[in-house]
Amino acid sequence: MNYGTLYPSLLKLEQEGSIASEWGVSENNRRAKFYRLTRAGRKQLGKEARNWEQTTAILARFLSPAEDTV
């Protein structure tokens, strides 16, 4: 993923309140921005994970071979 894709995504998530950021120092002593999930972000992540599990379960049932009815 390149910077031009990643930064707008992080900015959007931060503006929505799903993540928070703070400036710090990286492992190689460079200035870096660090991100963390907020409480709202964790809640949204749980909701999205449940939706994904439900969607994949529906697709799995739809794509599974038909059972014999005889």
PDB file of N, H, CA, C and O in Angstrom:
ATOM      1  N   MET A   1       0.848  -1.156   0.000  1.00  0.00           N
ATOM      2  CA  MET A   1       0.000   0.000   0.000  1.00  0.00           C
ATOM      3  C   MET A   1       0.909   1.240   0.000  1.00  0.00           C
ATOM      4  O   MET A   1       1.846   1.330   0.793  1.00  0.00           O
ATOM      5  N   ASN A   2       0.626   2.170  -0.878  1.00  0.00           N
ATOM      6  H   ASN A   2      -0.136   2.096  -1.522  1.00  0.00           H
ATOM      7  CA  ASN A   2       1.494   3.334  -0.936  1.00  0.00           C
ATOM      8  C   ASN A   2       0.977   4.465  -0.052  1.00  0.00           C
ATOM      9  O   ASN A   2      -0.167   4.442   0.404  1.00  0.00           O
ATOM     10  N   TYR A   3       1.825   5.441   0.178  1.00  0.00           N
ATOM     11  H   TYR A   3       2.754   5.460  -0.192  1.00  0.00           H
ATOM     12  CA  TYR A   3       1.524   6.570   1.066  1.00  0.00           C
ATOM     13  C   TYR A   3       0.284   7.331   0.605  1.00  0.00           C
ATOM     14  O   TYR A   3      -0.505   7.789   1.432  1.00  0.00           O
ATOM     15  N   GLY A   4       0.109   7.466  -0.703  1.00  0.00           N
ATOM     16  H   GLY A   4       0.750   7.094  -1.374  1.00  0.00           H
ATOM     17  CA  GLY A   4      -1.027   8.195  -1.243  1.00  0.00           C
ATOM     18  C   GLY A   4      -2.358   7.525  -0.967  1.00  0.00           C
ATOM     19  O   GLY A   4      -3.399   8.180  -1.023  1.00  0.00           O
ATOM     20  N   THR A   5      -2.349   6.243  -0.672  1.00  0.00           N
ATOM     21  H   THR A   5      -1.504   5.711  -0.626  1.00  0.00           H
ATOM     22  CA  THR A   5      -3.558   5.505  -0.328  1.00  0.00           C
ATOM     23  C   THR A   5      -3.730   5.417   1.181  1.00  0.00           C
ATOM     24  O   THR A   5      -4.834   5.576   1.702  1.00  0.00           O
ATOM     25  N   LEU A   6      -2.640   5.165   1.868  1.00  0.00           N
ATOM     26  H   LEU A   6      -1.743   5.036   1.444  1.00  0.00           H
ATOM     27  CA  LEU A   6      -2.685   4.940   3.306  1.00  0.00           C
ATOM     28  C   LEU A   6      -3.039   6.202   4.094  1.00  0.00           C
ATOM     29  O   LEU A   6      -3.914   6.159   4.958  1.00  0.00           O
ATOM     30  N   TYR A   7      -2.378   7.313   3.813  1.00  0.00           N
ATOM     31  H   TYR A   7      -1.667   7.348   3.111  1.00  0.00           H
ATOM     32  CA  TYR A   7      -2.605   8.522   4.600  1.00  0.00           C
ATOM     33  C   TYR A   7      -4.057   9.010   4.535  1.00  0.00           C
ATOM     34  O   TYR A   7      -4.626   9.322   5.581  1.00  0.00           O
ATOM     35  N   PRO A   8      -4.679   9.090   3.353  1.00  0.00           N
ATOM     36  CA  PRO A   8      -6.090   9.519   3.338  1.00  0.00           C
ATOM     37  C   PRO A   8      -7.004   8.577   4.127  1.00  0.00           C
ATOM     38  O   PRO A   8      -7.975   9.022   4.739  1.00  0.00           O
ATOM     39  N   SER A   9      -6.698   7.297   4.113  1.00  0.00           N
ATOM     40  H   SER A   9      -5.909   6.936   3.616  1.00  0.00           H
ATOM     41  CA  SER A   9      -7.502   6.334   4.868  1.00  0.00           C
ATOM     42  C   SER A   9      -7.353   6.564   6.371  1.00  0.00           C
ATOM     43  O   SER A   9      -8.339   6.555   7.108  1.00  0.00           O
ATOM     44  N   LEU A  10      -6.118   6.768   6.817  1.00  0.00           N
ATOM     45  H   LEU A  10      -5.317   6.776   6.218  1.00  0.00           H
ATOM     46  CA  LEU A  10      -5.878   7.036   8.235  1.00  0.00           C
ATOM     47  C   LEU A  10      -6.526   8.352   8.660  1.00  0.00           C
ATOM     48  O   LEU A  10      -7.113   8.437   9.738  1.00  0.00           O
ATOM     49  N   LEU A  11      -6.420   9.364   7.824  1.00  0.00           N
ATOM     50  H   LEU A  11      -5.943   9.294   6.948  1.00  0.00           H
ATOM     51  CA  LEU A  11      -7.020  10.662   8.121  1.00  0.00           C
ATOM     52  C   LEU A  11      -8.536  10.542   8.259  1.00  0.00           C
ATOM     53  O   LEU A  11      -9.125  11.116   9.174  1.00  0.00           O
ATOM     54  N   LYS A  12      -9.164   9.799   7.352  1.00  0.00           N
ATOM     55  H   LYS A  12      -8.685   9.333   6.609  1.00  0.00           H
ATOM     56  CA  LYS A  12     -10.619   9.597   7.404  1.00  0.00           C
ATOM     57  C   LYS A  12     -11.014   8.876   8.688  1.00  0.00           C
ATOM     58  O   LYS A  12     -11.968   9.274   9.356  1.00  0.00           O
ATOM     59  N   LEU A  13     -10.285   7.821   9.035  1.00  0.00           N
ATOM     60  H   LEU A  13      -9.510   7.498   8.493  1.00  0.00           H
ATOM     61  CA  LEU A  13     -10.583   7.081  10.261  1.00  0.00           C
ATOM     62  C   LEU A  13     -10.409   7.960  11.496  1.00  0.00           C
ATOM     63  O   LEU A  13     -11.173   7.852  12.455  1.00  0.00           O
ATOM     64  N   GLU A  14      -9.405   8.826  11.467  1.00  0.00           N
ATOM     65  H   GLU A  14      -8.785   8.914  10.688  1.00  0.00           H
ATOM     66  CA  GLU A  14      -9.174   9.730  12.596  1.00  0.00           C
ATOM     67  C   GLU A  14     -10.306  10.762  12.698  1.00  0.00           C
ATOM     68  O   GLU A  14     -10.772  11.070  13.795  1.00  0.00           O
ATOM     69  N   GLN A  15     -10.736  11.283  11.573  1.00  0.00           N
ATOM     70  H   GLN A  15     -10.358  11.033  10.682  1.00  0.00           H
ATOM     71  CA  GLN A  15     -11.819  12.264  11.571  1.00  0.00           C
ATOM     72  C   GLN A  15     -13.142  11.646  12.031  1.00  0.00           C
ATOM     73  O   GLN A  15     -13.973  12.327  12.632  1.00  0.00           O
ATOM     74  N   GLU A  16     -13.333  10.370  11.750  1.00  0.00           N
ATOM     75  H   GLU A  16     -12.659   9.816  11.262  1.00  0.00           H
ATOM     76  CA  GLU A  16     -14.535   9.660  12.182  1.00  0.00           C
ATOM     77  C   GLU A  16     -14.476   9.277  13.661  1.00  0.00           C
ATOM     78  O   GLU A  16     -15.492   8.895  14.242  1.00  0.00           O
ATOM     79  N   GLY A  17     -13.303   9.375  14.267  1.00  0.00           N
ATOM     80  H   GLY A  17     -12.478   9.685  13.794  1.00  0.00           H
ATOM     81  CA  GLY A  17     -13.148   9.014  15.672  1.00  0.00           C
ATOM     82  C   GLY A  17     -12.816   7.560  15.915  1.00  0.00           C
ATOM     83  O   GLY A  17     -12.846   7.101  17.057  1.00  0.00           O
ATOM     84  N   SER A  18     -12.498   6.819  14.854  1.00  0.00           N
ATOM     85  H   SER A  18     -12.473   7.192  13.926  1.00  0.00           H
ATOM     86  CA  SER A  18     -12.181   5.398  15.002  1.00  0.00           C
ATOM     87  C   SER A  18     -10.750   5.158  15.464  1.00  0.00           C
ATOM     88  O   SER A  18     -10.457   4.143  16.096  1.00  0.00           O
ATOM     89  N   ILE A  19      -9.861   6.093  15.148  1.00  0.00           N
ATOM     90  H   ILE A  19     -10.098   6.918  14.635  1.00  0.00           H
ATOM     91  CA  ILE A  19      -8.468   5.999  15.586  1.00  0.00           C
ATOM     92  C   ILE A  19      -8.039   7.346  16.143  1.00  0.00           C
ATOM     93  O   ILE A  19      -8.651   8.378  15.872  1.00  0.00           O
ATOM     94  N   ALA A  20      -6.969   7.309  16.931  1.00  0.00           N
ATOM     95  H   ALA A  20      -6.471   6.470  17.151  1.00  0.00           H
ATOM     96  CA  ALA A  20      -6.348   8.526  17.442  1.00  0.00           C
ATOM     97  C   ALA A  20      -4.862   8.426  17.114  1.00  0.00           C
ATOM     98  O   ALA A  20      -4.321   7.329  16.978  1.00  0.00           O
ATOM     99  N   SER A  21      -4.214   9.562  16.988  1.00  0.00           N
ATOM    100  H   SER A  21      -4.653  10.454  17.098  1.00  0.00           H
ATOM    101  CA  SER A  21      -2.795   9.550  16.652  1.00  0.00           C
ATOM    102  C   SER A  21      -2.018  10.445  17.605  1.00  0.00           C
ATOM    103  O   SER A  21      -2.565  11.352  18.232  1.00  0.00           O
ATOM    104  N   GLU A  22      -0.745  10.166  17.690  1.00  0.00           N
ATOM    105  H   GLU A  22      -0.300   9.429  17.181  1.00  0.00           H
ATOM    106  CA  GLU A  22       0.158  11.030  18.439  1.00  0.00           C
ATOM    107  C   GLU A  22       1.559  10.899  17.858  1.00  0.00           C
ATOM    108  O   GLU A  22       1.944   9.855  17.330  1.00  0.00           O
ATOM    109  N   TRP A  23       2.301  11.978  17.972  1.00  0.00           N
ATOM    110  H   TRP A  23       1.989  12.826  18.401  1.00  0.00           H
ATOM    111  CA  TRP A  23       3.671  11.982  17.476  1.00  0.00           C
ATOM    112  C   TRP A  23       4.587  11.403  18.542  1.00  0.00           C
ATOM    113  O   TRP A  23       4.388  11.614  19.739  1.00  0.00           O
ATOM    114  N   GLY A  24       5.595  10.670  18.083  1.00  0.00           N
ATOM    115  H   GLY A  24       5.757  10.499  17.111  1.00  0.00           H
ATOM    116  CA  GLY A  24       6.577  10.083  18.985  1.00  0.00           C
ATOM    117  C   GLY A  24       7.860   9.820  18.238  1.00  0.00           C
ATOM    118  O   GLY A  24       8.079  10.352  17.150  1.00  0.00           O
ATOM    119  N   VAL A  25       8.713   8.993  18.825  1.00  0.00           N
ATOM    120  H   VAL A  25       8.536   8.560  19.709  1.00  0.00           H
ATOM    121  CA  VAL A  25      10.004   8.647  18.234  1.00  0.00           C
ATOM    122  C   VAL A  25       9.988   7.160  17.894  1.00  0.00           C
ATOM    123  O   VAL A  25       9.633   6.326  18.727  1.00  0.00           O
ATOM    124  N   SER A  26      10.376   6.841  16.667  1.00  0.00           N
ATOM    125  H   SER A  26      10.664   7.519  15.991  1.00  0.00           H
ATOM    126  CA  SER A  26      10.382   5.451  16.211  1.00  0.00           C
ATOM    127  C   SER A  26      11.581   4.702  16.792  1.00  0.00           C
ATOM    128  O   SER A  26      12.410   5.278  17.497  1.00  0.00           O
ATOM    129  N   GLU A  27      11.654   3.416  16.484  1.00  0.00           N
ATOM    130  H   GLU A  27      10.980   2.948  15.911  1.00  0.00           H
ATOM    131  CA  GLU A  27      12.754   2.572  16.969  1.00  0.00           C
ATOM    132  C   GLU A  27      14.114   3.045  16.467  1.00  0.00           C
ATOM    133  O   GLU A  27      15.134   2.808  17.114  1.00  0.00           O
ATOM    134  N   ASN A  28      14.129   3.718  15.309  1.00  0.00           N
ATOM    135  H   ASN A  28      13.300   3.911  14.784  1.00  0.00           H
ATOM    136  CA  ASN A  28      15.405   4.198  14.771  1.00  0.00           C
ATOM    137  C   ASN A  28      15.580   5.708  15.006  1.00  0.00           C
ATOM    138  O   ASN A  28      16.252   6.390  14.233  1.00  0.00           O
ATOM    139  N   ASN A  29      14.968   6.213  16.078  1.00  0.00           N
ATOM    140  H   ASN A  29      14.422   5.659  16.706  1.00  0.00           H
ATOM    141  CA  ASN A  29      15.107   7.602  16.519  1.00  0.00           C
ATOM    142  C   ASN A  29      14.643   8.635  15.506  1.00  0.00           C
ATOM    143  O   ASN A  29      15.234   9.709  15.396  1.00  0.00           O
ATOM    144  N   ARG A  30      13.603   8.320  14.776  1.00  0.00           N
ATOM    145  H   ARG A  30      13.123   7.447  14.865  1.00  0.00           H
ATOM    146  CA  ARG A  30      13.022   9.286  13.841  1.00  0.00           C
ATOM    147  C   ARG A  30      11.645   9.677  14.345  1.00  0.00           C
ATOM    148  O   ARG A  30      10.967   8.897  15.013  1.00  0.00           O
ATOM    149  N   ARG A  31      11.245  10.883  14.019  1.00  0.00           N
ATOM    150  H   ARG A  31      11.796  11.517  13.476  1.00  0.00           H
ATOM    151  CA  ARG A  31       9.918  11.361  14.394  1.00  0.00           C
ATOM    152  C   ARG A  31       8.883  10.540  13.615  1.00  0.00           C
ATOM    153  O   ARG A  31       9.010  10.354  12.405  1.00  0.00           O
ATOM    154  N   ALA A  32       7.866  10.055  14.319  1.00  0.00           N
ATOM    155  H   ALA A  32       7.763  10.205  15.302  1.00  0.00           H
ATOM    156  CA  ALA A  32       6.868   9.201  13.675  1.00  0.00           C
ATOM    157  C   ALA A  32       5.505   9.455  14.297  1.00  0.00           C
ATOM    158  O   ALA A  32       5.397   9.853  15.457  1.00  0.00           O
ATOM    159  N   LYS A  33       4.486   9.221  13.517  1.00  0.00           N
ATOM    160  H   LYS A  33       4.575   8.897  12.575  1.00  0.00           H
ATOM    161  CA  LYS A  33       3.120   9.339  14.003  1.00  0.00           C
ATOM    162  C   LYS A  33       2.613   7.926  14.302  1.00  0.00           C
ATOM    163  O   LYS A  33       2.710   7.025  13.469  1.00  0.00           O
ATOM    164  N   PHE A  34       2.078   7.758  15.499  1.00  0.00           N
ATOM    165  H   PHE A  34       1.999   8.490  16.176  1.00  0.00           H
ATOM    166  CA  PHE A  34       1.577   6.466  15.935  1.00  0.00           C
ATOM    167  C   PHE A  34       0.058   6.529  16.051  1.00  0.00           C
ATOM    168  O   PHE A  34      -0.505   7.530  16.496  1.00  0.00           O
ATOM    169  N   TYR A  35      -0.593   5.446  15.645  1.00  0.00           N
ATOM    170  H   TYR A  35      -0.136   4.633  15.284  1.00  0.00           H
ATOM    171  CA  TYR A  35      -2.051   5.385  15.647  1.00  0.00           C
ATOM    172  C   TYR A  35      -2.512   4.281  16.589  1.00  0.00           C
ATOM    173  O   TYR A  35      -1.830   3.274  16.779  1.00  0.00           O
ATOM    174  N   ARG A  36      -3.691   4.496  17.176  1.00  0.00           N
ATOM    175  H   ARG A  36      -4.245   5.314  17.022  1.00  0.00           H
ATOM    176  CA  ARG A  36      -4.303   3.462  18.024  1.00  0.00           C
ATOM    177  C   ARG A  36      -5.814   3.508  17.822  1.00  0.00           C
ATOM    178  O   ARG A  36      -6.379   4.550  17.490  1.00  0.00           O
ATOM    179  N   LEU A  37      -6.451   2.372  18.026  1.00  0.00           N
ATOM    180  H   LEU A  37      -5.993   1.525  18.295  1.00  0.00           H
ATOM    181  CA  LEU A  37      -7.904   2.316  17.952  1.00  0.00           C
ATOM    182  C   LEU A  37      -8.501   3.016  19.172  1.00  0.00           C
ATOM    183  O   LEU A  37      -7.990   2.880  20.284  1.00  0.00           O
ATOM    184  N   THR A  38      -9.559   3.749  18.963  1.00  0.00           N
ATOM    185  H   THR A  38      -9.974   3.859  18.060  1.00  0.00           H
ATOM    186  CA  THR A  38     -10.304   4.337  20.069  1.00  0.00           C
ATOM    187  C   THR A  38     -11.369   3.340  20.508  1.00  0.00           C
ATOM    188  O   THR A  38     -11.539   2.289  19.891  1.00  0.00           O
ATOM    189  N   ARG A  39     -12.077   3.675  21.568  1.00  0.00           N
ATOM    190  H   ARG A  39     -11.938   4.529  22.070  1.00  0.00           H
ATOM    191  CA  ARG A  39     -13.182   2.815  22.017  1.00  0.00           C
ATOM    192  C   ARG A  39     -14.216   2.683  20.896  1.00  0.00           C
ATOM    193  O   ARG A  39     -14.716   1.592  20.623  1.00  0.00           O
ATOM    194  N   ALA A  40     -14.529   3.819  20.247  1.00  0.00           N
ATOM    195  H   ALA A  40     -14.123   4.706  20.469  1.00  0.00           H
ATOM    196  CA  ALA A  40     -15.482   3.791  19.129  1.00  0.00           C
ATOM    197  C   ALA A  40     -14.937   2.943  17.981  1.00  0.00           C
ATOM    198  O   ALA A  40     -15.696   2.244  17.309  1.00  0.00           O
ATOM    199  N   GLY A  41     -13.634   3.002  17.759  1.00  0.00           N
ATOM    200  H   GLY A  41     -13.018   3.570  18.305  1.00  0.00           H
ATOM    201  CA  GLY A  41     -13.004   2.201  16.708  1.00  0.00           C
ATOM    202  C   GLY A  41     -13.097   0.709  16.990  1.00  0.00           C
ATOM    203  O   GLY A  41     -13.368  -0.086  16.090  1.00  0.00           O
ATOM    204  N   ARG A  42     -12.872   0.334  18.244  1.00  0.00           N
ATOM    205  H   ARG A  42     -12.653   0.979  18.975  1.00  0.00           H
ATOM    206  CA  ARG A  42     -12.995  -1.084  18.616  1.00  0.00           C
ATOM    207  C   ARG A  42     -14.433  -1.563  18.442  1.00  0.00           C
ATOM    208  O   ARG A  42     -14.676  -2.681  17.987  1.00  0.00           O
ATOM    209  N   LYS A  43     -15.382  -0.704  18.808  1.00  0.00           N
ATOM    210  H   LYS A  43     -15.185   0.204  19.178  1.00  0.00           H
ATOM    211  CA  LYS A  43     -16.794  -1.054  18.657  1.00  0.00           C
ATOM    212  C   LYS A  43     -17.138  -1.236  17.176  1.00  0.00           C
ATOM    213  O   LYS A  43     -17.809  -2.199  16.804  1.00  0.00           O
ATOM    214  N   GLN A  44     -16.677  -0.314  16.343  1.00  0.00           N
ATOM    215  H   GLN A  44     -16.132   0.468  16.645  1.00  0.00           H
ATOM    216  CA  GLN A  44     -16.931  -0.395  14.899  1.00  0.00           C
ATOM    217  C   GLN A  44     -16.254  -1.622  14.296  1.00  0.00           C
ATOM    218  O   GLN A  44     -16.834  -2.297  13.446  1.00  0.00           O
ATOM    219  N   LEU A  45     -15.033  -1.911  14.732  1.00  0.00           N
ATOM    220  H   LEU A  45     -14.562  -1.363  15.423  1.00  0.00           H
ATOM    221  CA  LEU A  45     -14.313  -3.085  14.242  1.00  0.00           C
ATOM    222  C   LEU A  45     -15.078  -4.364  14.570  1.00  0.00           C
ATOM    223  O   LEU A  45     -15.178  -5.261  13.732  1.00  0.00           O
ATOM    224  N   GLY A  46     -15.614  -4.451  15.781  1.00  0.00           N
ATOM    225  H   GLY A  46     -15.533  -3.722  16.461  1.00  0.00           H
ATOM    226  CA  GLY A  46     -16.412  -5.621  16.156  1.00  0.00           C
ATOM    227  C   GLY A  46     -17.645  -5.763  15.276  1.00  0.00           C
ATOM    228  O   GLY A  46     -17.988  -6.863  14.843  1.00  0.00           O
ATOM    229  N   LYS A  47     -18.307  -4.643  15.019  1.00  0.00           N
ATOM    230  H   LYS A  47     -18.029  -3.749  15.371  1.00  0.00           H
ATOM    231  CA  LYS A  47     -19.499  -4.652  14.161  1.00  0.00           C
ATOM    232  C   LYS A  47     -19.141  -5.099  12.750  1.00  0.00           C
ATOM    233  O   LYS A  47     -19.832  -5.934  12.165  1.00  0.00           O
ATOM    234  N   GLU A  48     -18.062  -4.543  12.203  1.00  0.00           N
ATOM    235  H   GLU A  48     -17.501  -3.865  12.678  1.00  0.00           H
ATOM    236  CA  GLU A  48     -17.635  -4.914  10.849  1.00  0.00           C
ATOM    237  C   GLU A  48     -17.218  -6.378  10.785  1.00  0.00           C
ATOM    238  O   GLU A  48     -17.489  -7.048   9.789  1.00  0.00           O
ATOM    239  N   ALA A  49     -16.566  -6.886  11.824  1.00  0.00           N
ATOM    240  H   ALA A  49     -16.346  -6.342  12.633  1.00  0.00           H
ATOM    241  CA  ALA A  49     -16.152  -8.296  11.853  1.00  0.00           C
ATOM    242  C   ALA A  49     -17.378  -9.211  11.860  1.00  0.00           C
ATOM    243  O   ALA A  49     -17.404 -10.222  11.158  1.00  0.00           O
ATOM    244  N   ARG A  50     -18.395  -8.858  12.654  1.00  0.00           N
ATOM    245  H   ARG A  50     -18.374  -8.037  13.224  1.00  0.00           H
ATOM    246  CA  ARG A  50     -19.626  -9.667  12.678  1.00  0.00           C
ATOM    247  C   ARG A  50     -20.316  -9.649  11.321  1.00  0.00           C
ATOM    248  O   ARG A  50     -20.791 -10.681  10.849  1.00  0.00           O
ATOM    249  N   ASN A  51     -20.371  -8.476  10.692  1.00  0.00           N
ATOM    250  H   ASN A  51     -19.984  -7.638  11.076  1.00  0.00           H
ATOM    251  CA  ASN A  51     -20.974  -8.384   9.353  1.00  0.00           C
ATOM    252  C   ASN A  51     -20.209  -9.244   8.350  1.00  0.00           C
ATOM    253  O   ASN A  51     -20.814  -9.916   7.514  1.00  0.00           O
ATOM    254  N   TRP A  52     -18.881  -9.221   8.434  1.00  0.00           N
ATOM    255  H   TRP A  52     -18.390  -8.676   9.114  1.00  0.00           H
ATOM    256  CA  TRP A  52     -18.057 -10.010   7.516  1.00  0.00           C
ATOM    257  C   TRP A  52     -18.304 -11.500   7.739  1.00  0.00           C
ATOM    258  O   TRP A  52     -18.448 -12.254   6.776  1.00  0.00           O
ATOM    259  N   GLU A  53     -18.354 -11.930   9.003  1.00  0.00           N
ATOM    260  H   GLU A  53     -18.237 -11.317   9.785  1.00  0.00           H
ATOM    261  CA  GLU A  53     -18.600 -13.345   9.296  1.00  0.00           C
ATOM    262  C   GLU A  53     -19.970 -13.776   8.769  1.00  0.00           C
ATOM    263  O   GLU A  53     -20.113 -14.868   8.219  1.00  0.00           O
ATOM    264  N   GLN A  54     -20.963 -12.925   8.938  1.00  0.00           N
ATOM    265  H   GLN A  54     -20.847 -12.038   9.384  1.00  0.00           H
ATOM    266  CA  GLN A  54     -22.305 -13.237   8.440  1.00  0.00           C
ATOM    267  C   GLN A  54     -22.309 -13.328   6.916  1.00  0.00           C
ATOM    268  O   GLN A  54     -22.920 -14.235   6.350  1.00  0.00           O
ATOM    269  N   THR A  55     -21.637 -12.404   6.257  1.00  0.00           N
ATOM    270  H   THR A  55     -21.141 -11.668   6.717  1.00  0.00           H
ATOM    271  CA  THR A  55     -21.573 -12.402   4.796  1.00  0.00           C
ATOM    272  C   THR A  55     -20.872 -13.645   4.270  1.00  0.00           C
ATOM    273  O   THR A  55     -21.346 -14.269   3.322  1.00  0.00           O
ATOM    274  N   THR A  56     -19.745 -14.009   4.877  1.00  0.00           N
ATOM    275  H   THR A  56     -19.360 -13.502   5.648  1.00  0.00           H
ATOM    276  CA  THR A  56     -19.019 -15.192   4.410  1.00  0.00           C
ATOM    277  C   THR A  56     -19.808 -16.471   4.672  1.00  0.00           C
ATOM    278  O   THR A  56     -19.737 -17.413   3.884  1.00  0.00           O
ATOM    279  N   ALA A  57     -20.564 -16.512   5.782  1.00  0.00           N
ATOM    280  H   ALA A  57     -20.621 -15.747   6.422  1.00  0.00           H
ATOM    281  CA  ALA A  57     -21.391 -17.688   6.063  1.00  0.00           C
ATOM    282  C   ALA A  57     -22.500 -17.821   5.019  1.00  0.00           C
ATOM    283  O   ALA A  57     -22.792 -18.927   4.565  1.00  0.00           O
ATOM    284  N   ILE A  58     -23.113 -16.713   4.640  1.00  0.00           N
ATOM    285  H   ILE A  58     -22.876 -15.814   5.009  1.00  0.00           H
ATOM    286  CA  ILE A  58     -24.157 -16.737   3.609  1.00  0.00           C
ATOM    287  C   ILE A  58     -23.575 -17.209   2.282  1.00  0.00           C
ATOM    288  O   ILE A  58     -24.163 -18.052   1.604  1.00  0.00           O
ATOM    289  N   LEU A  59     -22.410 -16.659   1.913  1.00  0.00           N
ATOM    290  H   LEU A  59     -21.932 -15.975   2.463  1.00  0.00           H
ATOM    291  CA  LEU A  59     -21.770 -17.066   0.654  1.00  0.00           C
ATOM    292  C   LEU A  59     -21.374 -18.535   0.681  1.00  0.00           C
ATOM    293  O   LEU A  59     -21.509 -19.232  -0.325  1.00  0.00           O
ATOM    294  N   ALA A  60     -20.891 -19.008   1.809  1.00  0.00           N
ATOM    295  H   ALA A  60     -20.781 -18.442   2.627  1.00  0.00           H
ATOM    296  CA  ALA A  60     -20.504 -20.423   1.918  1.00  0.00           C
ATOM    297  C   ALA A  60     -21.709 -21.325   1.708  1.00  0.00           C
ATOM    298  O   ALA A  60     -21.613 -22.347   1.028  1.00  0.00           O
ATOM    299  N   ARG A  61     -22.853 -20.947   2.293  1.00  0.00           N
ATOM    300  H   ARG A  61     -22.932 -20.117   2.845  1.00  0.00           H
ATOM    301  CA  ARG A  61     -24.074 -21.756   2.091  1.00  0.00           C
ATOM    302  C   ARG A  61     -24.518 -21.702   0.638  1.00  0.00           C
ATOM    303  O   ARG A  61     -24.926 -22.716   0.071  1.00  0.00           O
ATOM    304  N   PHE A  62     -24.441 -20.539   0.042  1.00  0.00           N
ATOM    305  H   PHE A  62     -24.110 -19.715   0.502  1.00  0.00           H
ATOM    306  CA  PHE A  62     -24.859 -20.351  -1.341  1.00  0.00           C
ATOM    307  C   PHE A  62     -23.973 -21.132  -2.307  1.00  0.00           C
ATOM    308  O   PHE A  62     -24.463 -21.689  -3.289  1.00  0.00           O
ATOM    309  N   LEU A  63     -22.685 -21.172  -2.034  1.00  0.00           N
ATOM    310  H   LEU A  63     -22.287 -20.719  -1.236  1.00  0.00           H
ATOM    311  CA  LEU A  63     -21.736 -21.798  -2.952  1.00  0.00           C
ATOM    312  C   LEU A  63     -21.490 -23.281  -2.668  1.00  0.00           C
ATOM    313  O   LEU A  63     -20.822 -23.952  -3.454  1.00  0.00           O
ATOM    314  N   SER A  64     -22.013 -23.795  -1.567  1.00  0.00           N
ATOM    315  H   SER A  64     -22.556 -23.249  -0.929  1.00  0.00           H
ATOM    316  CA  SER A  64     -21.786 -25.209  -1.252  1.00  0.00           C
ATOM    317  C   SER A  64     -22.590 -26.092  -2.201  1.00  0.00           C
ATOM    318  O   SER A  64     -23.644 -25.682  -2.689  1.00  0.00           O
ATOM    319  N   PRO A  65     -22.098 -27.300  -2.464  1.00  0.00           N
ATOM    320  CA  PRO A  65     -22.830 -28.201  -3.364  1.00  0.00           C
ATOM    321  C   PRO A  65     -24.209 -28.520  -2.807  1.00  0.00           C
ATOM    322  O   PRO A  65     -24.392 -28.643  -1.596  1.00  0.00           O
ATOM    323  N   ALA A  66     -25.164 -28.651  -3.698  1.00  0.00           N
ATOM    324  H   ALA A  66     -25.015 -28.551  -4.682  1.00  0.00           H
ATOM    325  CA  ALA A  66     -26.540 -28.960  -3.288  1.00  0.00           C
ATOM    326  C   ALA A  66     -26.578 -30.372  -2.695  1.00  0.00           C
ATOM    327  O   ALA A  66     -25.898 -31.282  -3.167  1.00  0.00           O
ATOM    328  N   GLU A  67     -27.384 -30.523  -1.660  1.00  0.00           N
ATOM    329  H   GLU A  67     -27.936 -29.783  -1.277  1.00  0.00           H
ATOM    330  CA  GLU A  67     -27.542 -31.834  -1.041  1.00  0.00           C
ATOM    331  C   GLU A  67     -28.606 -32.627  -1.809  1.00  0.00           C
ATOM    332  O   GLU A  67     -29.554 -32.053  -2.347  1.00  0.00           O
ATOM    333  N   ASP A  68     -28.439 -33.929  -1.851  1.00  0.00           N
ATOM    334  H   ASP A  68     -27.669 -34.395  -1.415  1.00  0.00           H
ATOM    335  CA  ASP A  68     -29.444 -34.762  -2.503  1.00  0.00           C
ATOM    336  C   ASP A  68     -30.730 -34.724  -1.719  1.00  0.00           C
ATOM    337  O   ASP A  68     -30.713 -34.828  -0.492  1.00  0.00           O
ATOM    338  N   THR A  69     -31.832 -34.580  -2.395  1.00  0.00           N
ATOM    339  H   THR A  69     -31.846 -34.496  -3.391  1.00  0.00           H
ATOM    340  CA  THR A  69     -33.141 -34.542  -1.731  1.00  0.00           C
ATOM    341  C   THR A  69     -33.899 -35.843  -1.924  1.00  0.00           C
ATOM    342  O   THR A  69     -35.061 -35.941  -1.528  1.00  0.00           O
ATOM    343  N   VAL A  70     -33.265 -36.851  -2.527  1.00  0.00           N
ATOM    344  H   VAL A  70     -32.321 -36.772  -2.849  1.00  0.00           H
ATOM    345  CA  VAL A  70     -33.922 -38.136  -2.807  1.00  0.00           C
ATOM    346  C   VAL A  70     -33.761 -39.064  -1.644  1.00  0.00           C
ATOM    347  O   VAL A  70     -34.244 -40.196  -1.685  1.00  0.00           O
TER     348      VAL A  70
END
